[in-house]
């Protein structure tokens, strides 16, 4: 599907992966993952978690751009299971995206092999489960994509590369949280915060998460893998130089702290230039009445002295966070390959062919809480949307375009529950506006793409607001936050065929309907635009016993 002629193969077996070097083809990295239940005590209370190869969090994926990543996932849970690779674009290949709209879940006791390539997406990402409320139990981990040797990056090689996964955490099980949502209740506020699966005691007894050498620099990748809380991350006595964000190099400004909203990843350079001793990394909730905080220990090699109990203070209010967002700029002079260029680097000069406005709302339907986008609360049918479309039975599963591009107040208010699928014309350049009329911070993600986050502003969006857009160096990324009573605008070319999930990264909201899918079809049914369904793909619902077809021909 993704390779050429294999002229020479050399296998090198490692502890976690088998590397196959193939002449005339990009390298293959093979992983076998066993997904099981286990017991851990992240907040001091034993509870059921989901392990990958016995690990919580799961193993880090360390890849290089254009590598073929092959992961054979064995589901040893008692429920169907899927993983998504947050931010990986899967060019022409939504078959590997790991959402309920694109794939059948892996049944209990069965396995499925993912095969995907990070195409020139140098940066920091993570994976997590999309089925049920499994994300609340773990099965998440870091995914880094390194630059190939021939493509330099705009900073010196660091001494080491560390992944920091920060997240809110609940002591109730994922099954209990799911029952809350199914019964019409909210899951409430989290019980604590974790850094790499642990909550720091902060009393001097914690083991260091990372060790630093005096004078050296380190690449630190910070990802918010939680359920709903925006988090602020900071390090005692150290500044962080931001160099990358969700696959894009950015202008290198120094920050005392960073607001990391759900689903987002930042790559920073940390210089070990302080007195050799211990220091705390600090993660705390933002925009909650009573903040939750945790720590993780950094230790200087050969250092003497405990970390100070005086933790750096977190910022206050969302206006501070909005100003920080405005300081992020794409690095237009970086020599590294950028993400797929969305039609042109001069995105601000491309004519917009369609404007779609999404308005998030919540309501009670039959006494149960539901969340919606533009008046529709999405529900996943038994037949994945992509499979229904591919096998020609879409009309039996869903309808296209049941929401308006510019919904009226009545359409937004009268919420209905059904599959929500937009039909998007291939290679059109589209403006998407997320409008948040609520009092909570939202975080939105689009699979299969990077987009230009050109504005986040208070108030209600109108066409006149375009004069406030950053049309020169907005960061190309895959998530954007929307503050209370604010809107956000993104621009992108829908040039990647497939069925792609647009979702709230707040797991509670996504589970209760605040998501939809964008169907981008190849007009010529050509392999130049999209791969055929892999032979190994699982089939379920209306297409369970249908023979596989190959409708796409060679370019």
Secondary structure, DSSP 8 states (H G I E B T S, - for coil): --------EEEEE-SS-EEEEETTS--EEEEEEEEEEEEE-TTSS-EEEEEETTBSS---EEEETT-EEEEEEEE-SSS-B-EEEET---TT-GGGS-STTTS--B-TT-EEEEEEE--S--EEEEEEE-STTGGGGB--EEEEEE--TTS--SS---SEEEEEEEEEE-SS-HHHHHHHHHTT----S-SEEEETTB----SS----SEEE-TT-EEEEEEEE-SSS--EEEEETTB-EEEEEETTEEB---EESEEEE-TT-EEEEEEE--S-SSEEEEEEEESS-SS--EEEEEEEETT--S---S-------SHHHHHHHHHH--B-TT--S--S--TT-S-GGGS---EEEEEEEEEEEETTEEEEEETTEE----SS-HHHHHHTT-GGGT--B--S-TB--HHHHHS-EES--EEEE-TT-EEEEEEEE-SSS-EEEEETT--EEEEEEEES---GGGGGG---SS--EESEEEE-TTEEEEEEEE--S-EEEEEEESSHHHHHTT-EEEEEE--TT-BTTT-----TT----GGGTT-------B--
